[in-house]
Amino acid sequence: MISNSLSDKPVGVIGAGNFGTVIANILAINRPVLLYARNGHTVKHINHKRENRHHAIHSNITAVNDLAKIARECDVIFPMVPSAHFRAMMKSLSPFLQPYHILIHGTKGFDVTLPEGETIDSMPVLDRNSVKTMSEVIREESVVVRIGCLAGPNLSKELAQRQPAATVIASHFDEVIQTGKKLLRNDRFQVYENHDIVGVEIAGVLKNIIAIAAGALSGLGYGENAKGLLVSRGAVEMIYLGRALGGDVKAFLGVAGIGDLVTTCNSPLSRNFTVGYRLAKGEKLDDILNDMGEIAEGVNTIQIAKKCADHYKIRALITDRLYKVLFEGMTVEAALDFLMRFPLSADIDFI
């Protein structure tokens, strides 16, 4: 549980995007919050207008542009930064961190470390030595030991409206889980616990792939039978690949796996769903991403997961076809036709 030394300190949130802002508002119900934004103008706007990205800002929140202040005044910090910027953020934050800090991240993406001069495109395959979850990045880049992950069906707009929702706090440490639960839980936000932090992280990452496919199905005009087929086969694919990357099956069957998968595969509020939908309508990937304003983690994840599946010889048909759509010019219609014609027999064979 939260010790007395933590109970009177503010909580830090790093990242003032939609999700970071909403999590800051949830935390502010119970505690003062310091919300870090990279842009000084954003900080001034939040503090003076009490608004950010069309979200009203709780009176308990103060925006700051100083990572040292976050680390100095907050023992518990929630990094909510896209995976592409996460390691750089940790390198900047790390000099100010101490072993007593608790970090609970909410980033659903992978970090890839490559040999000098190489890019993801140039690598024929990727293995687990090159592909890291955000908790592993925190461990590599800082002295922090007590690390957690926040994952689940957490669409920012619905959380901001105080609609009923739930999340999972995953960590190897009970103290991290209980601290996260006490800080986040309220009458509209349930918090579950899981000790398989890597499995929960991987589930949250891989579901973004299936969400893009679900958006593409909707963009093509297909109905609920097709969606049900995709979600069920997508869950199986997540488990196959997730086990190869080090996750346990149970993590994929809970709120952070199936729960998040069902939510993002059925909601136009999901950025990844929107990417798939617009691709199916004939838009170019670059145009979609440039227009969105926030990162859709699933695009990068498809590239990484495809190369991991090839390395571990995992049959990941949905991931493979989406890779061809995004990076090799295959049409969404041709990808769907391939998936429907592929000879499969077993429904469930991982239990």
Backbone torsions as a table, in degrees:
resi	resn	phi	psi	omega
1	MET	NA	168.9	-179.8
2	ILE	-69.5	128.3	178.7
3	SER	-75.9	165.1	179.3
4	ASN	-61.2	-30.9	-179.3
5	SER	-67.7	-22.4	179.1
6	LEU	-91.5	-24.1	-164.8
7	SER	-67.7	-22.7	-177.8
8	ASP	-107.4	9.8	-179.1
9	LYS	-100.2	151.9	173.7
10	PRO	-69.3	160.8	174.9
11	VAL	-102.7	140.3	179.6
12	GLY	-97.1	141.7	171.0
13	VAL	-127.1	125.9	179.8
14	ILE	-107.7	113.5	-178.6
15	GLY	118.8	113.5	-175.8
16	ALA	-107.5	33.5	169.9
17	GLY	-73.7	-170.3	-178.8
18	ASN	-58.3	-49.1	-175.5
19	PHE	-69.7	-43.8	178.3
20	GLY	-59.9	-41.1	179.2
21	THR	-64.4	-43.0	-178.9
22	VAL	-67.5	-42.1	177.5
23	ILE	-63.7	-38.9	176.3
24	ALA	-59.5	-41.8	178.8
25	ASN	-64.7	-38.4	177.9
26	ILE	-65.8	-45.8	178.5
27	LEU	-61.7	-35.2	-175.4
28	ALA	-68.5	-15.4	175.1
29	ILE	-62.2	-34.1	-175.1
30	ASN	-107.7	-23.1	-171.3
31	ARG	-149.0	156.6	168.0
32	PRO	-63.5	146.7	-176.1
33	VAL	-131.2	135.5	167.0
34	LEU	-102.9	119.5	-178.0
35	LEU	-106.5	115.7	-178.3
36	TYR	-88.3	130.8	171.9
37	ALA	-127.1	139.0	-179.2
38	ARG	-66.6	-34.9	-173.2
39	ASN	-89.6	121.8	-179.9
40	GLY	-61.0	-34.5	178.1
41	HIS	-65.1	-37.0	177.1
42	THR	-63.3	-42.0	178.7
43	VAL	-59.7	-47.8	179.5
44	LYS	-62.7	-40.9	-179.5
45	HIS	-61.8	-46.6	-179.0
46	ILE	-62.0	-46.2	-175.1
47	ASN	-71.3	-29.4	-178.0
48	HIS	-96.2	-38.5	-177.3
49	LYS	-93.0	-15.9	-177.6
50	ARG	54.9	43.8	-178.6
51	GLU	-153.3	146.0	174.2
52	ASN	-154.4	124.3	179.1
53	ARG	53.6	40.5	179.3
54	HIS	69.9	12.3	174.5
55	HIS	-102.6	127.7	171.5
56	ALA	-64.4	142.5	-176.4
57	ILE	-101.3	127.0	-179.8
58	HIS	-60.1	147.3	-177.8
59	SER	-65.3	-18.0	179.9
60	ASN	-83.0	-0.7	-175.5
61	ILE	-101.3	133.9	170.7
62	THR	-121.8	125.4	177.8
63	ALA	-83.2	141.3	-179.8
64	VAL	-138.2	162.3	177.7
65	ASN	-126.7	38.7	-172.0
66	ASP	-140.5	103.6	-179.2
67	LEU	-65.5	-34.4	178.7
68	ALA	-61.7	-39.7	178.5
69	LYS	-64.1	-43.0	177.2
70	ILE	-56.0	-50.8	-177.1
71	ALA	-67.2	-35.9	-177.1
72	ARG	-71.0	-38.2	-172.8
73	GLU	-99.8	-13.8	-175.4
74	CYS	-120.5	125.1	174.4
75	ASP	-85.5	-24.9	178.4
76	VAL	-115.2	126.0	-175.1
77	ILE	-129.7	134.9	178.1
78	PHE	-110.9	98.4	174.4
79	PRO	-75.9	125.6	-179.6
80	MET	-127.5	64.4	-171.3
81	VAL	-119.3	138.5	177.2
82	PRO	-54.6	149.2	-174.8
83	SER	-59.7	-32.4	-178.9
84	ALA	-63.6	-24.2	-178.0
85	HIS	-111.9	1.2	-169.3
86	PHE	-68.1	-46.4	-177.4
87	ARG	-65.2	-40.4	177.9
88	ALA	-62.6	-40.0	177.1
89	MET	-61.8	-43.1	-179.1
90	MET	-65.8	-37.0	177.2
91	LYS	-62.3	-36.6	178.8
92	SER	-74.1	-36.1	-177.4
93	LEU	-80.1	-32.3	-169.9
94	SER	-53.6	-41.0	-178.6
95	PRO	-59.5	-18.7	-176.2
96	PHE	-101.7	-4.1	-176.2
97	LEU	-88.4	150.8	176.9
98	GLN	-125.2	162.5	179.7
99	PRO	-59.3	-21.2	-179.2
100	TYR	-77.8	-11.9	-178.9
101	HIS	-68.4	149.7	170.3
102	ILE	-115.2	126.5	177.2
103	LEU	-117.2	126.6	177.0
104	ILE	-124.2	106.0	-175.0
105	HIS	-91.5	161.9	178.4
106	GLY	-130.4	34.9	-174.6
107	THR	-100.9	125.8	-177.6
108	LYS	-106.3	75.3	180.0
109	GLY	-162.0	171.1	177.6
110	PHE	-106.4	153.7	170.2
111	ASP	-110.1	132.9	-178.0
112	VAL	-117.4	125.8	175.4
113	THR	-106.0	121.5	-174.0
114	LEU	-119.7	156.7	173.3
115	PRO	-59.4	152.1	-178.4
116	GLU	-56.5	133.3	179.2
117	GLY	88.7	-8.2	-179.0
118	GLU	-97.6	154.0	171.8
119	THR	-125.0	168.5	177.2
120	ILE	-58.8	-39.4	179.4
121	ASP	-60.0	-36.5	-174.4
122	SER	-81.4	-12.3	-178.0
123	MET	-88.2	122.8	179.5
124	PRO	-66.5	-37.3	176.9
125	VAL	-141.9	165.2	174.9
126	LEU	-131.6	144.9	174.6
127	ASP	-120.7	178.8	-172.7
128	ARG	-66.6	-20.0	177.5
129	ASN	-67.7	-25.5	-178.4
130	SER	-97.8	-21.7	-173.2
131	VAL	-106.9	119.3	-175.2
132	LYS	-120.8	145.7	169.3
133	THR	-81.4	169.1	-176.5
134	MET	-69.0	-30.9	176.9
135	SER	-65.3	-34.4	177.4
136	GLU	-70.3	-34.8	175.5
137	VAL	-64.8	-43.9	177.9
138	ILE	-58.1	-43.8	-178.6
139	ARG	-66.0	-38.5	-179.1
140	GLU	-71.0	-33.6	-170.1
141	GLU	-100.9	-2.0	-175.3
142	SER	-147.8	173.9	176.9
143	VAL	-90.0	2.1	-177.5
144	VAL	-68.1	135.6	-179.8
145	VAL	-108.8	-41.6	-176.1
146	ARG	-85.8	98.8	-171.9
147	ILE	-122.2	140.8	177.2
148	GLY	-137.1	171.5	179.7
149	CYS	-133.9	139.1	174.9
150	LEU	-109.4	122.8	-177.3
151	ALA	-150.7	150.5	178.1
152	GLY	155.0	-173.5	179.8
153	PRO	-77.9	83.2	-170.1
154	ASN	-123.6	68.9	175.3
155	LEU	-69.7	126.6	-172.1
156	SER	-57.4	-43.6	-175.0
157	LYS	-63.3	-41.3	-179.7
158	GLU	-70.6	-37.9	176.1
159	LEU	-62.4	-40.4	-179.9
160	ALA	-64.3	-29.8	178.9
161	GLN	-84.2	2.9	-179.5
162	ARG	61.1	32.7	172.1
163	GLN	-74.0	150.5	-179.3
164	PRO	-58.6	134.9	-178.2
165	ALA	-157.5	172.3	179.2
166	ALA	-146.6	159.2	175.4
167	THR	-142.0	174.6	175.8
168	VAL	-121.8	133.9	167.2
169	ILE	-103.1	118.9	-179.5
170	ALA	-113.7	137.3	178.0
171	SER	-167.5	157.2	170.8
172	HIS	-74.2	-14.8	-172.5
173	PHE	-110.9	124.1	177.0
174	ASP	-59.5	-36.1	-179.0
175	GLU	-60.6	-39.5	178.5
176	VAL	-64.7	-45.3	-178.9
177	ILE	-62.0	-47.7	-177.6
178	GLN	-68.2	-34.9	175.7
179	THR	-64.0	-47.3	178.7
180	GLY	-60.7	-41.9	179.7
181	LYS	-63.1	-44.8	-177.3
182	LYS	-66.2	-36.6	-178.4
183	LEU	-74.0	-34.5	-170.4
184	LEU	-99.4	-30.2	-169.7
185	ARG	-68.8	135.7	172.5
186	ASN	-150.2	-173.5	-173.1
187	ASP	-69.2	-10.3	178.9
188	ARG	-119.8	2.5	-174.1
189	PHE	-137.9	104.9	179.8
190	GLN	-86.9	144.8	-179.3
191	VAL	-127.2	120.8	177.0
192	TYR	-101.4	169.0	-176.7
193	GLU	-126.1	150.9	179.9
194	ASN	-154.0	139.0	179.8
195	HIS	-95.7	-7.8	178.7
196	ASP	-90.3	77.4	-174.1
197	ILE	-63.2	-40.4	-179.2
198	VAL	-65.7	-42.3	178.6
199	GLY	-61.9	-42.7	179.0
200	VAL	-65.4	-42.2	177.8
201	GLU	-60.8	-47.5	-177.1
202	ILE	-64.8	-40.0	177.7
203	ALA	-59.5	-45.2	-179.9
204	GLY	-63.9	-30.7	179.2
205	VAL	-76.5	-50.2	-171.9
206	LEU	-69.2	-27.9	-179.7
207	LYS	-63.5	-22.9	178.7
208	ASN	-63.1	-30.9	177.2
209	ILE	-62.9	-49.0	-177.0
210	ILE	-67.3	-31.4	178.1
211	ALA	-63.8	-37.9	176.2
212	ILE	-63.7	-42.8	178.7
213	ALA	-63.1	-39.4	179.3
214	ALA	-64.5	-39.9	176.3
215	GLY	-62.8	-38.2	178.1
216	ALA	-64.1	-41.6	177.1
217	LEU	-59.4	-44.9	179.4
218	SER	-64.7	-38.4	178.3
219	GLY	-63.6	-28.7	177.2
220	LEU	-82.0	-8.7	177.0
221	GLY	91.9	12.0	-178.6
222	TYR	-82.2	159.8	-170.9
223	GLY	-102.7	-154.3	-169.6
224	GLU	-73.6	-31.5	176.8
225	ASN	-60.8	-45.7	179.4
226	ALA	-64.3	-40.2	179.0
227	LYS	-63.8	-43.3	178.9
228	GLY	-61.5	-40.7	177.0
229	LEU	-61.9	-47.0	-178.2
230	LEU	-62.6	-47.3	-176.6
231	VAL	-62.8	-43.1	-178.3
232	SER	-67.5	-44.2	178.0
233	ARG	-71.2	-32.3	176.5
234	GLY	-64.5	-39.1	177.8
235	ALA	-62.4	-41.6	178.0
236	VAL	-62.4	-43.7	-179.9
237	GLU	-63.6	-40.6	176.8
238	MET	-59.3	-41.2	-177.9
239	ILE	-68.2	-45.2	178.3
240	TYR	-56.1	-52.3	-176.1
241	LEU	-72.1	-38.1	-180.0
242	GLY	-62.4	-38.4	177.1
243	ARG	-65.7	-39.6	179.3
244	ALA	-63.6	-29.8	-178.3
245	LEU	-90.7	-1.4	173.0
246	GLY	111.7	9.0	179.6
247	GLY	-94.9	158.0	176.8
248	ASP	-94.3	147.7	-177.4
249	VAL	-54.9	-38.4	-174.8
250	LYS	-58.5	-35.1	-179.1
251	ALA	-62.5	-29.3	-176.3
252	PHE	-84.6	-12.0	-177.4
253	LEU	-100.0	0.2	-176.9
254	GLY	-103.8	-158.7	-176.1
255	VAL	-61.9	-39.8	-178.3
256	ALA	-76.5	-14.6	179.0
257	GLY	-104.6	-88.3	-179.6
258	ILE	-58.5	-41.6	-179.1
259	GLY	-58.8	-48.4	179.8
260	ASP	-69.9	-37.3	-180.0
261	LEU	-60.9	-49.7	-179.0
262	VAL	-61.4	-41.4	-178.8
263	THR	-63.1	-52.2	-174.4
264	THR	-73.8	-21.5	178.3
265	CYS	-82.6	-4.2	-177.8
266	ASN	-125.4	9.2	-172.6
267	SER	-127.0	120.9	170.6
268	PRO	-63.1	-11.5	176.2
269	LEU	-73.5	-17.8	179.3
270	SER	-77.2	129.6	179.4
271	ARG	-63.0	-38.7	-178.6
272	ASN	-68.6	-41.6	174.3
273	PHE	-56.7	-43.4	-178.3
274	THR	-63.6	-39.4	177.0
275	VAL	-58.6	-49.3	179.9
276	GLY	-61.8	-41.7	-179.7
277	TYR	-60.6	-46.6	-177.3
278	ARG	-72.0	-31.6	173.7
279	LEU	-61.8	-43.5	-179.3
280	ALA	-65.9	-24.2	178.0
281	LYS	-84.9	2.0	173.7
282	GLY	98.5	4.1	179.2
283	GLU	-77.7	154.3	178.9
284	LYS	-83.1	145.5	-176.8
285	LEU	-57.7	-46.5	-178.0
286	ASP	-60.0	-40.3	179.9
287	ASP	-65.3	-40.7	180.0
288	ILE	-63.0	-48.8	-175.9
289	LEU	-66.5	-38.8	179.1
290	ASN	-66.0	-27.6	-175.6
291	ASP	-86.7	-18.8	-169.1
292	MET	-77.7	-33.8	178.7
293	GLY	88.0	-30.6	175.4
294	GLU	-127.1	157.6	-173.4
295	ILE	-77.3	133.5	169.6
296	ALA	-95.5	102.5	-172.4
297	GLU	-59.9	-27.1	-174.1
298	GLY	-62.0	-28.7	-178.0
299	VAL	-64.1	-49.8	178.0
300	ASN	-66.1	-36.2	-179.2
301	THR	-63.7	-38.2	178.9
302	ILE	-58.7	-44.9	-179.6
303	GLN	-61.8	-44.6	-178.6
304	ILE	-70.0	-46.6	-176.5
305	ALA	-64.4	-37.1	178.5
306	LYS	-60.4	-44.3	-177.6
307	LYS	-73.4	-30.4	173.8
308	CYS	-69.7	-42.5	178.5
309	ALA	-60.7	-39.8	178.1
310	ASP	-64.7	-40.2	-180.0
311	HIS	-64.9	-45.3	-175.2
312	TYR	-90.4	3.8	178.0
313	LYS	56.5	46.6	176.4
314	ILE	-97.4	131.3	177.0
315	ARG	-79.2	103.6	-178.6
316	ALA	-122.1	79.6	-169.8
317	LEU	-66.8	-41.7	-178.5
318	ILE	-65.3	-45.7	178.1
319	THR	-60.2	-44.2	-178.4
320	ASP	-62.2	-44.3	-179.1
321	ARG	-69.3	-38.3	177.7
322	LEU	-65.4	-36.7	176.0
323	TYR	-58.6	-43.1	-179.7
324	LYS	-67.6	-34.7	177.7
325	VAL	-67.1	-46.4	-173.8
326	LEU	-75.2	-36.8	-168.2
327	PHE	-121.5	-7.5	-177.6
328	GLU	-128.5	8.3	171.3
329	GLY	83.9	6.9	177.2
330	MET	-68.0	144.8	176.7
331	THR	-79.7	155.2	177.6
332	VAL	-61.7	-38.0	-180.0
333	GLU	-63.2	-42.3	179.7
334	ALA	-66.5	-37.0	178.3
335	ALA	-63.9	-44.4	179.2
336	LEU	-64.1	-42.2	179.6
337	ASP	-59.5	-41.1	178.6
338	PHE	-62.7	-46.0	-177.1
339	LEU	-64.1	-37.1	-178.8
340	MET	-72.8	-25.9	-177.7
341	ARG	-93.1	-12.2	-175.3
342	PHE	-67.4	131.8	-176.4
343	PRO	-76.7	99.8	175.4
344	LEU	-113.3	151.1	178.9
345	SER	-126.3	-56.2	-176.1
346	ALA	-68.5	136.2	175.8
347	ASP	-84.3	-62.4	179.1
348	ILE	-125.2	122.6	178.2
349	ASP	-139.1	24.6	-179.6
350	PHE	-109.1	0.4	178.7
351	ILE	-111.8	NA	NA
